[in-house]
Amino acid sequence: MDEEEPKCWPHDVPPCQWAEMLELLTPETRRRFLKQIAGAGVVFAIGPNVTAWAQTAPGSVKPTAASAPVQTADVRMKINGRDVSVSVDTRTSLLDLLREQLRLTGSKKGCDHGQCGACTVLVNGRRINSCLSLAVVHDGDEITTIEGLANGDELHPVQAAFVEHDGFQCGYCTPGQICSAVACIHEGHTKSDDEIREWMSGNLCRCGAYPNIVDAIREAAGRGA
């Protein structure tokens, strides 16, 4: 059975007059009609008139992020103990600032939706998902990434515990796991294995090294990390 045509579309209107007729339709009806003709391949028979109109008609195209003017802001932070001043696009996430502009690539971009924890960093001692936080809101903050935990060649106790207990396999999630583990210990959420698992649940390990991660955190906490 043939697909039903828009009820408002006259059968006797030739394609050469479609652009003029579209001007009389509501934006919703125009969009529905254009989707139908595009899906049927009719747009190739119409010529450039309708497609050009569709690109310029009021209400048919909304401004894109690429066409919006870029706004920047000067941001000052202390990152891994060093004062940093940088000009940043106000739309830039903290994660992208760290990775793309400052080349601190230890923090990983996993899901980019705040669901996997691979981007976890410490801001003023608290763990956050840096992919969900705009860089400009951290003006004046102190930020610690995985690169700032070790003391020269001496590993942080949590890092050393992860190595000792083989708390990683592919290693992609490990920087976020370690940053989150440092905060978890400082927060005092290591009284039991169940508590560690609960408070580390925001950091996913696709390799399934969770038992070893729990062991590493428990030992690091016992060492007073």
WOGI-V619852 format. One record per pair of residues at least 24 apart in sequence whose ideal C-beta (glycine too) atoms are under 10 Angstrom apart, sorted by sequence separation. I is the first residue (numbers start at 0). GAP is how many residues later the second one is. If there is no record, write none. Layout:
i/gap
I/GAP
I/GAP
//
This chain:
i/gap
5/24
7/24
8/24
17/24
29/24
79/24
94/24
106/24
120/24
121/24
157/24
178/24
189/24
192/24
7/25
76/25
78/25
93/25
94/25
119/25
120/25
155/25
156/25
157/25
177/25
192/25
195/25
5/26
33/26
64/26
92/26
94/26
118/26
119/26
120/26
121/26
148/26
155/26
157/26
175/26
176/26
191/26
5/27
8/27
14/27
18/27
21/27
29/27
93/27
120/27
121/27
157/27
175/27
176/27
189/27
190/27
4/28
14/28
17/28
18/28
21/28
30/28
145/28
146/28
156/28
175/28
176/28
188/28
189/28
17/29
18/29
19/29
20/29
29/29
30/29
93/29
145/29
148/29
173/29
175/29
5/30
14/30
15/30
18/30
19/30
22/30
26/30
29/30
144/30
145/30
148/30
172/30
189/30
190/30
4/31
14/31
15/31
17/31
18/31
21/31
26/31
27/31
98/31
144/31
145/31
147/31
172/31
173/31
189/31
3/32
14/32
16/32
17/32
18/32
21/32
26/32
97/32
98/32
145/32
172/32
176/32
180/32
184/32
188/32
189/32
2/33
15/33
18/33
19/33
25/33
26/33
94/33
96/33
101/33
145/33
148/33
171/33
172/33
173/33
176/33
179/33
180/33
183/33
184/33
187/33
14/34
15/34
18/34
22/34
93/34
94/34
95/34
100/34
144/34
171/34
172/34
14/35
17/35
18/35
21/35
22/35
93/35
94/35
95/35
143/35
169/35
171/35
173/35
177/35
180/35
181/35
184/35
185/35
189/35
2/36
92/36
93/36
94/36
96/36
106/36
145/36
168/36
169/36
170/36
172/36
176/36
180/36
183/36
184/36
2/37
92/37
93/37
94/37
96/37
97/37
167/37
168/37
169/37
179/37
183/37
184/37
18/38
21/38
92/38
93/38
94/38
95/38
96/38
106/38
107/38
143/38
166/38
168/38
170/38
177/38
181/38
184/38
92/39
93/39
95/39
96/39
103/39
105/39
106/39
143/39
167/39
168/39
169/39
173/39
176/39
177/39
180/39
184/39
185/39
92/40
93/40
94/40
104/40
105/40
106/40
168/40
172/40
176/40
180/40
184/40
79/41
92/41
93/41
96/41
103/41
104/41
105/41
167/41
78/42
91/42
92/42
93/42
103/42
104/42
105/42
166/42
177/42
90/43
91/43
93/43
101/43
103/43
105/43
165/43
166/43
168/43
181/43
89/44
90/44
91/44
93/44
102/44
103/44
164/44
166/44
167/44
180/44
88/45
89/45
90/45
97/45
101/45
166/45
167/45
76/46
77/46
87/46
88/46
89/46
96/46
98/46
129/46
164/46
165/46
166/46
87/47
88/47
89/47
93/47
97/47
128/47
161/47
164/47
165/47
166/47
87/48
163/48
164/48
166/48
167/48
85/49
93/49
97/49
126/49
129/49
164/49
165/49
166/49
87/50
94/50
161/50
164/50
165/50
166/50
87/51
93/51
127/51
128/51
160/51
161/51
163/51
164/51
126/52
127/52
160/52
163/52
164/52
119/53
126/53
161/53
162/53
164/53
166/53
117/54
118/54
120/54
126/54
160/54
161/54
164/54
117/55
119/55
120/55
126/55
127/55
160/55
161/55
163/55
164/55
115/56
116/56
117/56
118/56
119/56
126/56
159/56
160/56
163/56
115/57
117/57
118/57
119/57
121/57
124/57
125/57
126/57
158/57
160/57
161/57
76/58
116/58
117/58
119/58
120/58
121/58
124/58
157/58
160/58
161/58
74/59
78/59
83/59
116/59
117/59
119/59
120/59
126/59
156/59
157/59
159/59
160/59
74/60
115/60
116/60
118/60
119/60
121/60
122/60
125/60
126/60
159/60
160/60
72/61
74/61
76/61
80/61
119/61
121/61
124/61
125/61
157/61
158/61
160/61
72/62
73/62
74/62
75/62
76/62
77/62
78/62
79/62
109/62
116/62
119/62
120/62
124/62
156/62
157/62
160/62
72/63
74/63
75/63
76/63
77/63
78/63
79/63
80/63
107/63
109/63
116/63
119/63
156/63
157/63
159/63
71/64
74/64
75/64
76/64
77/64
78/64
79/64
107/64
121/64
155/64
156/64
160/64
70/65
73/65
74/65
75/65
76/65
77/65
78/65
79/65
107/65
156/65
157/65
159/65
72/66
74/66
76/66
77/66
78/66
79/66
81/66
107/66
109/66
156/66
158/66
79/67
80/67
107/67
156/67
157/67
78/68
79/68
105/68
106/68
107/68
156/68
78/69
79/69
105/69
106/69
155/69
77/70
79/70
104/70
105/70
105/72
106/72
126/72
105/73
128/73
128/74
126/75
126/76
119/82
116/83
119/83
116/84
116/85
117/85
115/86
116/86
117/86
114/87
115/87
116/87
117/87
113/88
115/88
116/88
117/88
114/89
115/89
115/90
109/93
110/93
109/94
109/96
//
